[in-house]
């Protein structure tokens, strides 16, 4: 709600009061809503308690908030705007911060796990796709299932990866996020239990909650989501669906081992459990060949296997897909019509061209992400050697553990040093994982070095603040 609240001018407490007041005016905070205690607010925002006290004092003087003896601090009961139905998702944190940043110099955003399209989407690709577009201009232009040429290309691509697929088993979507959202709304409804990994992809958590699901979590280890824990949850909760990232888990980078993928397939068949398998990062390997998707091991089980061109080629190419049973693909297509009538044709035609040379693109990306992971590893070892992470098997994320403090509070302080990061709590269904940072290494090496250097400076300041607080406690 507060966004980049420290940007701007004036004393820090006044900037905080202004941000809270703006949240009230937008309807994100409403009359009667309880606010955090001053000490709690100060800890979460990495500011002194006196800053939080002064901000609340100003808001109370203006009649915006009120203190109730023995109960806490609340938004005052007065006429207020209707609460906004949609709040910014964790998945779009990067864009929000960039739009709000007004500090000196550019904000470095270590929030987005997406590579640039330079050197991948070539002028020749664009010219060829434009020529192809002229051939479909005489048509009405709607393609709720996706262009037949692209559906055939995706089916052939998945078949080559070991998952036999026909054109009729493919629905083209506007990116993997739409594929996840459509699948979630199809499989679960209000009050249904859905299983996710913990941590997990924030966009999937948002989509399942938007569909009304209650979330139950399974832990993740070096071999991916734990299927033994999934069996236990199935016996306890009888979930309606599960969402997993088997191909380079977001955010840990783990690859679900082939034996575990086989076990996941057996479980899906045995319990009649629909599984949304997000393989959008599957082509960004740092460990060589990865084997077929889990759906290949149980052709009769209900798997909705999701893929995307956005991670491999470019985030601006909003082309994804769902591969699944024909009956479910038809139902998803009806929902897709409600959403947007079909993915942009020029994007789809460009995707056909890029899929034709997916092997070449894969090799280019492998070299890039290896270089950038090496840059991140070296810079962290040099600047903050106490930070630790397990080398990811693939993908674009490092799951970094902080030895001290709270990543939520630290991320607030990091923003004041000109770098935006995502705390691990954003990836957790219960707000846990507060000792972790989700650090993408998708940015060019020079940007990574500068961003990580700022992070190291911010962490030194953060630890100094922790030490000061501990010393004050001992003194008292």
C-alpha positions as CSV (number, residue, x, y, z in Angstrom):
1,X,0.0,0.0,0.0
2,X,2.8,2.4,0.9
3,X,4.9,1.8,-2.2
4,X,8.1,3.8,-2.4
5,X,7.0,6.0,0.5
6,X,10.4,7.3,1.3
7,X,10.8,9.1,-2.0
8,X,10.1,12.8,-2.0
9,X,10.9,15.6,0.3
10,X,10.4,16.6,3.9
11,X,11.1,14.7,7.2
12,X,10.8,10.9,7.0
13,X,7.9,10.9,9.4
14,X,5.9,13.3,7.2
15,X,6.5,11.2,4.1
16,X,5.3,8.1,6.1
17,X,2.2,10.0,7.2
18,X,1.5,11.2,3.6
19,X,1.7,7.6,2.3
20,X,-0.7,6.3,4.9
21,X,-3.1,9.2,4.2
22,X,-3.0,8.4,0.5
23,X,-3.8,4.7,1.2
24,X,-6.8,5.9,3.2
25,X,-7.9,8.2,0.4
26,X,-7.6,5.4,-2.2
27,X,-9.8,3.2,-0.1
28,X,-7.1,0.6,0.6
29,X,-7.4,1.5,4.3
30,X,-10.9,2.0,5.4
31,X,-12.7,3.3,8.5
32,X,-12.2,0.8,11.4
33,X,-9.2,-0.9,9.9
34,X,-6.6,-1.6,12.6
35,X,-3.1,-0.2,11.9
36,X,0.2,-1.8,13.1
37,X,1.5,-0.9,16.5
38,X,4.2,1.9,16.3
39,X,7.0,-0.5,17.3
40,X,5.8,-3.1,14.7
41,X,5.5,-0.5,12.0
42,X,9.0,0.8,12.7
43,X,10.5,-2.7,12.5
44,X,8.7,-3.5,9.3
45,X,9.8,-0.3,7.6
46,X,13.4,-0.2,9.1
47,X,12.9,3.2,10.7
48,X,13.2,4.4,14.2
49,X,10.2,4.1,16.5
50,X,10.1,7.9,16.9
51,X,9.5,8.2,13.1
52,X,6.4,5.9,13.4
53,X,5.2,7.7,16.5
54,X,5.5,11.1,14.8
55,X,3.7,9.9,11.7
56,X,0.8,8.6,13.8
57,X,0.7,11.8,15.8
58,X,0.3,13.9,12.7
59,X,-2.5,11.6,11.3
60,X,-4.3,11.7,14.7
61,X,-4.0,15.5,14.7
62,X,-5.7,15.6,11.3
63,X,-8.4,13.2,12.4
64,X,-7.3,10.4,10.0
65,X,-6.7,7.8,12.7
66,X,-7.6,7.3,16.3
67,X,-6.2,5.4,19.3
68,X,-8.5,3.2,21.3
69,X,-7.3,2.5,24.8
70,X,-6.3,-1.2,25.2
71,X,-7.1,-2.0,21.5
72,X,-4.7,-0.2,19.3
73,X,-4.7,2.4,16.5
74,X,-7.5,2.5,13.9
75,X,-8.5,4.4,10.8
76,X,-11.1,6.9,12.0
77,X,-14.7,6.2,11.4
78,X,-15.8,8.7,8.9
79,X,-17.0,8.7,5.3
80,X,-14.3,7.1,3.2
81,X,-14.0,5.8,-0.4
82,X,-15.1,2.3,-1.1
83,X,-12.3,-0.2,-0.7
84,X,-10.5,-1.0,-3.9
85,X,-11.3,-4.5,-5.0
86,X,-7.9,-5.1,-6.6
87,X,-4.6,-4.3,-4.9
88,X,-1.2,-4.4,-6.6
89,X,0.0,-7.9,-6.9
90,X,3.4,-8.9,-5.7
91,X,4.0,-10.0,-9.3
92,X,4.0,-6.4,-10.5
93,X,6.0,-4.9,-7.6
94,X,8.8,-3.9,-10.1
95,X,6.6,-1.6,-12.2
96,X,5.0,0.0,-9.1
97,X,8.4,0.9,-7.6
98,X,9.8,2.2,-10.9
99,X,6.8,4.5,-11.2
100,X,7.1,5.9,-7.7
101,X,10.8,6.3,-7.5
102,X,12.0,9.9,-7.4
103,X,15.3,9.5,-5.6
104,X,18.7,10.6,-7.1
105,X,19.8,8.5,-10.0
106,X,17.9,5.6,-11.5
107,X,16.3,2.9,-9.3
108,X,18.0,-0.5,-9.9
109,X,15.2,-3.1,-9.9
110,X,16.4,-6.5,-8.9
111,X,12.8,-7.7,-8.9
112,X,12.1,-9.0,-12.4
113,X,13.2,-12.5,-13.5
114,X,13.0,-11.6,-17.2
115,X,15.7,-11.2,-19.9
116,X,15.9,-8.6,-22.6
117,X,15.0,-9.5,-26.2
118,X,18.2,-8.1,-27.6
119,X,19.9,-10.6,-29.9
120,X,17.0,-13.0,-29.7
121,X,14.1,-11.2,-31.4
122,X,15.9,-10.1,-34.5
123,X,14.9,-7.6,-37.3
124,X,14.6,-10.6,-39.6
125,X,12.1,-12.3,-37.2
126,X,10.0,-9.1,-37.0
127,X,10.0,-8.7,-40.8
128,X,9.1,-12.3,-41.4
129,X,6.2,-12.1,-38.8
130,X,5.0,-8.9,-40.5
131,X,4.9,-10.7,-43.8
132,X,3.0,-13.6,-42.3
133,X,0.5,-11.2,-40.8
134,X,-0.4,-9.9,-44.2
135,X,-1.6,-13.4,-45.0
136,X,-4.1,-13.5,-42.1
137,X,-5.3,-9.9,-42.5
138,X,-8.3,-11.0,-44.6
139,X,-9.6,-13.1,-41.7
140,X,-11.6,-11.7,-38.7
141,X,-8.5,-11.9,-36.6
142,X,-9.9,-13.7,-33.6
143,X,-8.2,-16.9,-32.4
144,X,-9.4,-18.0,-29.0
145,X,-7.6,-21.3,-29.2
146,X,-4.5,-19.8,-30.9
147,X,-3.3,-19.8,-34.5
148,X,-3.2,-23.3,-35.9
149,X,0.4,-22.9,-37.0
150,X,1.5,-22.0,-33.5
151,X,-0.5,-24.8,-31.9
152,X,1.1,-27.2,-34.3
153,X,4.6,-25.8,-33.5
154,X,4.0,-26.0,-29.7
155,X,2.7,-29.6,-30.1
156,X,5.8,-30.6,-32.0
157,X,8.1,-28.8,-29.5
158,X,6.5,-30.7,-26.6
159,X,6.6,-34.0,-28.4
160,X,10.3,-33.5,-29.0
161,X,10.8,-32.9,-25.3
162,X,9.2,-36.3,-24.5
163,X,5.5,-35.2,-24.0
164,X,3.5,-36.5,-26.9
165,X,1.1,-33.8,-27.8
166,X,-1.5,-33.0,-30.5
167,X,-2.6,-29.6,-31.8
168,X,-6.0,-30.1,-30.1
169,X,-4.4,-30.4,-26.7
170,X,-2.9,-26.9,-26.9
171,X,-4.5,-23.5,-25.9
172,X,-2.4,-20.4,-26.7
173,X,-2.5,-17.8,-23.9
174,X,-1.3,-14.2,-23.4
175,X,1.7,-15.3,-21.4
176,X,2.2,-18.0,-18.7
177,X,0.4,-15.8,-16.1
178,X,-2.9,-15.9,-18.0
179,X,-2.4,-19.7,-18.4
180,X,-2.1,-20.0,-14.7
181,X,-5.0,-17.7,-14.0
182,X,-7.3,-19.5,-16.4
183,X,-6.3,-22.9,-15.1
184,X,-6.8,-21.9,-11.5
185,X,-10.3,-20.5,-12.1
186,X,-11.2,-23.7,-14.0
187,X,-10.1,-26.1,-11.3
188,X,-10.9,-24.4,-8.0
189,X,-13.6,-22.3,-6.6
190,X,-14.4,-20.4,-3.3
191,X,-13.5,-22.6,-0.3
192,X,-11.7,-25.3,-2.3
193,X,-8.2,-26.3,-1.1
194,X,-5.3,-26.0,-3.5
195,X,-1.8,-27.2,-2.9
196,X,1.2,-25.1,-3.7
197,X,4.9,-25.3,-2.9
198,X,6.3,-23.1,-0.1
199,X,7.9,-20.9,-1.3
200,X,6.1,-20.5,-4.6
201,X,5.6,-18.2,-7.6
202,X,3.7,-15.1,-6.4
203,X,1.6,-14.9,-9.6
204,X,0.3,-18.4,-8.9
205,X,-0.5,-17.6,-5.3
206,X,-2.4,-14.5,-6.5
207,X,-4.3,-16.4,-9.2
208,X,-5.4,-19.3,-6.8
209,X,-6.5,-16.8,-4.2
210,X,-8.4,-14.8,-6.8
211,X,-10.3,-18.0,-7.6
212,X,-11.3,-18.3,-4.0
213,X,-9.0,-21.2,-3.0
214,X,-7.6,-21.9,0.4
215,X,-3.9,-22.8,0.1
216,X,-2.1,-25.6,1.7
217,X,1.7,-25.9,1.2
218,X,4.3,-28.6,0.7
219,X,8.0,-27.9,1.3
220,X,10.7,-27.7,-1.4
221,X,14.1,-29.3,-1.2
222,X,17.0,-29.8,-3.7
223,X,14.8,-32.2,-5.8
224,X,11.8,-29.8,-5.9
225,X,8.4,-30.0,-4.3
226,X,8.2,-32.9,-1.8
227,X,5.8,-35.6,-3.0
228,X,5.8,-37.4,0.4
229,X,4.3,-34.2,1.9
230,X,1.8,-34.0,-1.0
231,X,0.5,-37.5,-0.1
232,X,0.0,-36.4,3.5
233,X,-1.9,-33.3,2.4
234,X,-4.1,-35.4,0.1
235,X,-5.2,-37.6,3.0
236,X,-5.9,-34.6,5.3
237,X,-7.5,-32.0,3.0
238,X,-8.6,-33.7,-0.2
239,X,-7.5,-30.7,-2.3
240,X,-9.1,-30.0,-5.7
241,X,-5.9,-29.1,-7.5
242,X,-2.1,-28.6,-7.1
243,X,0.2,-26.0,-8.6
244,X,3.9,-27.0,-8.9
245,X,7.0,-25.6,-10.7
246,X,8.8,-28.8,-11.7
247,X,11.2,-27.3,-14.2
248,X,13.4,-24.9,-12.2
249,X,11.2,-23.9,-9.3
250,X,10.4,-20.3,-8.7
251,X,12.1,-19.0,-6.5
252,X,14.6,-21.7,-5.4
253,X,15.8,-22.8,-8.9
254,X,15.4,-26.5,-8.0
255,X,14.7,-29.0,-10.7
256,X,12.2,-31.7,-9.7
257,X,14.2,-34.9,-10.1
258,X,12.9,-37.4,-12.7
259,X,12.0,-40.0,-10.0
260,X,10.0,-37.4,-8.1
261,X,8.3,-36.3,-11.4
262,X,7.3,-40.0,-11.9
263,X,6.0,-40.1,-8.3
264,X,4.0,-36.9,-8.9
265,X,2.4,-38.5,-11.9
266,X,1.5,-41.6,-9.9
267,X,-0.1,-39.5,-7.2
268,X,-2.1,-37.4,-9.7
269,X,-3.4,-40.6,-11.3
270,X,-4.0,-42.4,-8.0
271,X,-5.9,-39.5,-6.3
272,X,-7.4,-38.1,-9.5
273,X,-5.7,-34.8,-8.6
274,X,-5.5,-32.2,-11.3
275,X,-2.0,-30.7,-11.4
276,X,-1.0,-27.4,-12.9
277,X,2.6,-27.9,-13.9
278,X,4.4,-24.6,-14.6
279,X,7.4,-25.3,-16.9
280,X,7.8,-21.7,-18.1
281,X,11.5,-21.7,-17.0
282,X,12.2,-25.1,-18.4
283,X,14.5,-24.0,-21.2
284,X,16.8,-22.0,-18.9
285,X,18.9,-24.9,-17.7
286,X,22.2,-24.6,-15.9
287,X,22.5,-28.3,-15.5
288,X,22.2,-29.8,-19.0
289,X,19.3,-32.0,-20.1
290,X,16.3,-32.0,-17.9
291,X,14.1,-34.8,-19.3
292,X,10.4,-34.8,-20.1
293,X,7.6,-32.9,-18.1
294,X,5.8,-34.8,-15.4
295,X,2.7,-35.3,-17.6
296,X,4.7,-37.7,-19.8
297,X,4.8,-40.3,-17.0
298,X,1.0,-40.6,-16.6
299,X,-0.9,-39.9,-19.9
300,X,-4.2,-40.6,-18.3
301,X,-3.7,-38.2,-15.3
302,X,-5.0,-34.7,-15.4
303,X,-2.1,-32.4,-16.0
304,X,-2.3,-28.8,-17.3
305,X,1.3,-28.2,-18.4
306,X,2.1,-24.5,-18.8
307,X,4.9,-23.0,-21.0
308,X,5.9,-19.6,-22.2
309,X,8.0,-17.8,-24.8
310,X,8.4,-14.9,-22.3
311,X,11.2,-16.3,-20.1
312,X,13.3,-17.9,-22.9
313,X,12.9,-15.1,-25.5
314,X,11.6,-11.8,-24.1
315,X,9.2,-10.7,-21.4
316,X,7.4,-8.4,-23.9
317,X,6.5,-11.4,-26.0
318,X,3.2,-12.3,-24.3
319,X,2.8,-15.8,-25.6
320,X,2.2,-18.8,-23.4
321,X,0.3,-22.0,-23.6
322,X,-1.6,-24.7,-21.7
323,X,-1.2,-28.4,-22.7
324,X,-3.9,-30.7,-21.3
325,X,-6.9,-33.0,-22.0
326,X,-8.9,-31.9,-24.9
327,X,-12.1,-31.5,-22.8
328,X,-10.4,-29.1,-20.4
329,X,-8.7,-27.2,-23.3
330,X,-12.2,-26.5,-24.7
331,X,-13.4,-25.2,-21.3
332,X,-10.3,-23.1,-20.9
333,X,-10.9,-21.7,-24.4
334,X,-14.3,-20.5,-23.4
335,X,-12.8,-18.7,-20.5
336,X,-10.1,-17.3,-22.7
337,X,-12.8,-15.8,-25.0
338,X,-14.2,-13.9,-21.9
339,X,-10.8,-12.6,-21.1
340,X,-9.6,-11.3,-24.4
341,X,-10.9,-13.2,-27.5
342,X,-7.4,-14.4,-28.3
343,X,-3.7,-13.6,-28.0
344,X,-2.3,-10.9,-30.4
345,X,-1.7,-12.4,-33.8
346,X,1.6,-10.7,-34.5
347,X,3.0,-12.1,-31.2
348,X,1.8,-15.5,-32.2
349,X,3.4,-15.3,-35.7
350,X,6.6,-14.2,-34.1
351,X,6.5,-17.1,-31.7
352,X,6.2,-19.5,-34.6
353,X,9.4,-18.1,-36.0
354,X,11.2,-18.3,-32.7
355,X,10.1,-21.8,-31.9
356,X,11.6,-22.9,-35.2
357,X,15.1,-22.0,-33.8
358,X,14.5,-22.8,-30.2
359,X,17.8,-24.8,-30.0
360,X,19.8,-21.8,-31.1
361,X,18.0,-19.5,-28.6
362,X,18.5,-22.1,-25.8
363,X,22.3,-22.0,-26.3
364,X,22.5,-18.2,-26.3
365,X,20.5,-18.0,-23.1
366,X,22.5,-20.8,-21.4
367,X,25.7,-18.7,-21.9
368,X,24.0,-15.5,-20.7
369,X,22.5,-16.9,-17.5
370,X,25.8,-18.8,-16.7
371,X,27.7,-15.5,-17.0
372,X,25.2,-13.6,-14.9
373,X,24.9,-16.2,-12.2
374,X,28.7,-16.1,-12.0
375,X,28.6,-12.3,-11.7
376,X,26.1,-12.5,-8.9
377,X,28.0,-15.3,-7.1
378,X,31.3,-13.4,-7.3
379,X,29.9,-10.1,-6.2
380,X,28.0,-11.5,-3.2
381,X,31.0,-13.4,-2.1
382,X,33.1,-10.2,-2.3
383,X,30.6,-7.8,-0.8
384,X,28.4,-9.8,1.6
385,X,30.1,-13.2,2.1
386,X,27.8,-14.0,5.0
387,X,24.9,-14.3,2.5
388,X,24.3,-17.8,1.3
389,X,22.4,-19.6,-1.4
390,X,22.4,-22.9,-3.2
391,X,23.3,-22.7,-6.8
392,X,20.1,-23.0,-8.9
393,X,19.8,-25.9,-11.4
394,X,18.2,-23.4,-13.8
395,X,16.0,-20.4,-14.2
396,X,16.8,-16.8,-13.3
397,X,16.6,-16.6,-9.5
398,X,18.9,-17.0,-6.5
399,X,17.2,-17.8,-3.2
400,X,19.5,-15.9,-0.9
401,X,19.4,-16.4,2.9
402,X,20.3,-13.5,5.2
403,X,22.1,-14.5,8.4
404,X,20.4,-11.7,10.4
405,X,17.3,-9.6,10.5
406,X,14.1,-9.6,8.5
407,X,14.1,-9.4,4.7
408,X,10.9,-7.3,4.7
409,X,12.5,-4.6,6.8
410,X,15.7,-4.8,4.9
411,X,14.0,-4.4,1.5
412,X,12.6,-1.1,2.8
413,X,16.1,0.1,3.7
414,X,17.4,-1.2,0.4
415,X,14.9,1.0,-1.5
416,X,16.3,4.0,0.3
417,X,19.7,3.0,-1.2
418,X,18.3,3.0,-4.7
419,X,17.7,-0.7,-5.2
420,X,14.4,-2.6,-5.2
421,X,14.3,-6.3,-4.1
422,X,11.6,-8.7,-3.2
423,X,11.6,-10.3,0.3
424,X,11.0,-14.0,0.6
425,X,7.7,-13.4,2.4
426,X,6.1,-12.4,-1.0
427,X,6.6,-16.0,-2.1
428,X,5.1,-17.6,1.0
429,X,1.4,-18.3,1.5
430,X,1.7,-17.4,5.2
431,X,4.1,-14.5,5.1
432,X,7.0,-16.6,6.3
433,X,10.4,-17.0,4.6
434,X,11.4,-13.6,6.1
435,X,15.1,-14.6,6.2
436,X,15.3,-14.9,2.4
437,X,15.6,-12.6,-0.6
438,X,14.4,-13.5,-4.1
439,X,17.2,-12.2,-6.2
440,X,17.0,-12.4,-10.0
441,X,20.2,-12.5,-12.0
442,X,18.6,-11.6,-15.3
443,X,20.0,-8.0,-15.5
444,X,23.2,-7.3,-17.5
445,X,26.4,-7.9,-15.5
446,X,27.2,-4.2,-15.0
447,X,23.7,-3.5,-13.6
448,X,23.9,-6.6,-11.4
449,X,27.2,-5.4,-9.9
450,X,25.9,-1.9,-9.2
451,X,22.7,-3.2,-7.7
452,X,24.4,-5.8,-5.5
453,X,26.9,-3.2,-4.4
454,X,24.1,-0.9,-3.3
455,X,22.4,-3.9,-1.5
456,X,25.7,-4.7,0.3
457,X,25.9,-1.0,1.5
458,X,22.2,-1.2,2.6
459,X,22.8,-4.4,4.5
460,X,25.8,-2.9,6.4
461,X,23.6,0.0,7.4
462,X,20.8,-2.4,8.3
463,X,23.1,-4.6,10.5
464,X,24.5,-1.4,12.2
465,X,20.9,-0.5,13.0
466,X,20.3,-4.0,14.5
467,X,23.4,-3.7,16.6
468,X,22.4,-0.3,17.8
469,X,19.0,-1.6,18.8
470,X,20.5,-4.5,20.7
471,X,22.9,-2.3,22.5
472,X,20.1,0.1,23.5
473,X,18.1,-2.9,24.8
474,X,21.1,-4.0,26.9
475,X,21.6,-0.5,28.2
476,X,18.0,-0.3,29.3
